[in-house]
Amino acid sequence: MSGFIGKIKQGAAEAGKKAQQTIEVNRLKLQIAAKQRDMQKLYTQIGEFVYEAGKQKQPYPETQVAAVTAELQAIEDEIKAMQNRIYSLYDEKSCECGHVVAVDTRFCPNCGRKFEPIQEQADFTAIMELKPFCPQCKEDIEPGMQFCTTCGYRLTEEES
């Protein structure tokens, strides 16, 4: 019975994690949309600078355009960082060609670019530390136990 409850708890925890992930992704997408609106305003501002200079037969407003261009670059960098965070939440990464692939992909299927391997020692260590479980009820058991404390199953030395 406690194995069933454990599975329910695990399912609820996974659902909670997925919900939290969805909230985070939606928050980031809203921030990206706001940044893109800011960029549109700056593009319009550049156009107005150039138009006014041309209208008044003035030279190209290089300093004004350069200042706005620097702002645009900063916003683009922020958007890229937010987009990379979204990719990491979905265990994905983006290629230079713009194609999105799974984080463990070694070559881009779109352009053939080789990705550098990602070192994730912590995840590998967690996989290697699998806990023993009762073959009868599937509950976790401690090493060296002779009987399962949940169902009473007699454990062999290999199982514990």
Secondary structure in CASP SS format (residue, H / E / C, confidence):
PFRMAT SS
TARGET T0000
AUTHOR 0000-0000-0000
METHOD secondary structure of the structure
MODEL  1
M C 1.00
S H 1.00
G H 1.00
F H 1.00
I H 1.00
G H 1.00
K H 1.00
I H 1.00
K H 1.00
Q H 1.00
G H 1.00
A H 1.00
A H 1.00
E H 1.00
A H 1.00
G H 1.00
K H 1.00
K H 1.00
A H 1.00
Q H 1.00
Q H 1.00
T H 1.00
I H 1.00
E H 1.00
V H 1.00
N H 1.00
R H 1.00
L H 1.00
K H 1.00
L H 1.00
Q H 1.00
I H 1.00
A H 1.00
A H 1.00
K H 1.00
Q H 1.00
R H 1.00
D H 1.00
M H 1.00
Q H 1.00
K H 1.00
L H 1.00
Y H 1.00
T H 1.00
Q H 1.00
I H 1.00
G H 1.00
E H 1.00
F H 1.00
V H 1.00
Y H 1.00
E H 1.00
A H 1.00
G H 1.00
K H 1.00
Q C 1.00
K C 1.00
Q C 1.00
P C 1.00
Y C 1.00
P C 1.00
E H 1.00
T H 1.00
Q H 1.00
V H 1.00
A H 1.00
A H 1.00
V H 1.00
T H 1.00
A H 1.00
E H 1.00
L H 1.00
Q H 1.00
A H 1.00
I H 1.00
E H 1.00
D H 1.00
E H 1.00
I H 1.00
K H 1.00
A H 1.00
M H 1.00
Q H 1.00
N H 1.00
R H 1.00
I H 1.00
Y H 1.00
S H 1.00
L H 1.00
Y C 1.00
D C 1.00
E E 1.00
K E 1.00
S E 1.00
C C 1.00
E C 1.00
C C 1.00
G C 1.00
H C 1.00
V E 1.00
V E 1.00
A E 1.00
V C 1.00
D C 1.00
T C 1.00
R C 1.00
F E 1.00
C C 1.00
P C 1.00
N C 1.00
C C 1.00
G C 1.00
R C 1.00
K E 1.00
F C 1.00
E C 1.00
P C 1.00
I C 1.00
Q C 1.00
E C 1.00
Q H 1.00
A H 1.00
D H 1.00
F H 1.00
T H 1.00
A H 1.00
I H 1.00
M H 1.00
E C 1.00
L C 1.00
K C 1.00
P C 1.00
F E 1.00
C C 1.00
P C 1.00
Q C 1.00
C C 1.00
K C 1.00
E C 1.00
D E 1.00
I C 1.00
E C 1.00
P C 1.00
G C 1.00
M C 1.00
Q C 1.00
F E 1.00
C C 1.00
T C 1.00
T C 1.00
C C 1.00
G C 1.00
Y C 1.00
R E 1.00
L C 1.00
T C 1.00
E C 1.00
E C 1.00
E C 1.00
S C 1.00
END
